Amino acid sequence: MNSLTLIAYTDDEQVLINFMRHSHRVNGFTITHVEGHGLMMQTDSFLAARDLVVGSSPRIRVETVISGADVDDLLGQLRELKENGSLQNLFYWSVPVERTGYL
């Protein structure tokens, strides 16, 4: 199992929700509203003047736990959404998960 984390613009929230809800690889996910900080802010054409003044930009963090074999396929589908213009920039990372469960 792997934990897959996606960081996206808040404008893409509905697109990501629809994508995650309809993917047969995803059993559930969590969305958190976060603030993005980074070196790329100066060259990011999607940022508003408010974001440059405040020094951060509103983002969403989407987290899910999926099979390690499904990570590349899910990222490929997200890459297609970006290429067809449905998503803006998307940052991600994936790490192994030792175990999951409910208590």
N, C-alpha and C positions, 0 to 999 in steps of 0.2 A: 504494500500500500504506500501511496505517496500523498503528501499534503501539497496541493497546488494553490498558490496565492497569486491573484491578479490585482494590479493597481491600474485604475482607469479614471478618466475624466467623469465627473458627475453627469455630464450630458449623455454618456453611454450607459447609464445605469439601466434603463428600460431594455435596451438591446441585450445587455448581458443577462438580465433576469430572464428574458424570454429564451435566450440561448441555453442557459443553464437548466431551466425548467423543462425544456424539450429534448435535452440530450439524454440518451439512454445510458450514458456512461456515468452520469451524475445522480446520486441518490439524494443528495441534499447539499445545501451550501449556506454560507453566512455572508451577509453584506454589512460592512461597517463604513461609516462616513469618516474620512481621515483628511489631514492636510498634508500636501506634498511640498517638500523642500528639496532643492538640489541645484547643481551647477548648470543644468540645462534650462533653468528658468529664463535666463537672459535671451535664449535663442528660440524659445517655444512660442510659435505663432498662434497657438490656441489660447494663450493666457490673456486675460483681461487686464486693463490698467490697474484695477483693484488688486489683482494678484501680485503684480510687480511691486506695488507700493507696500503691501502687507508683507511680502516676502514668502508667501506660500500660496498654494492653489488648492481649492476643494477637490478631493478625489474620493473614489470609493475603493474599498478593499473587499474582494470576493475570495472566500476561502472554501475549499472543498477537499475531501479525502477520496481519492479514486485509486484504482488499480494502476500500478506503475506502467503496465503495458498500454494503458489508455491515455497517459499524459501526452505523448507525442501526437496521437490522433486528435485529441481535444485541442491542443495548441495549433495543429494544422487547420482545423475548422475555424478557429478564432483568427488565424492569419488570413483565411479566405474572406472573412467578414471585414477585416481591415482593408484588404486589397480591393474589395468591391465598394468601399466607402461607407460601410455601415458602422464601423468603429474608428475612433481616432487612435492615438498612441496607447499602447498597452504594455505595461511592464509586468513581468512574472518571475516567480521562482518556484521550484519544486524540491521538496526534501523527503527522505524516507520517513515513514511512520512505523514505529515498533508495534504499537497496538492501539486499537480503538474499542470503544464500548460505552455502554450506558450504566450509570449507577443509580 
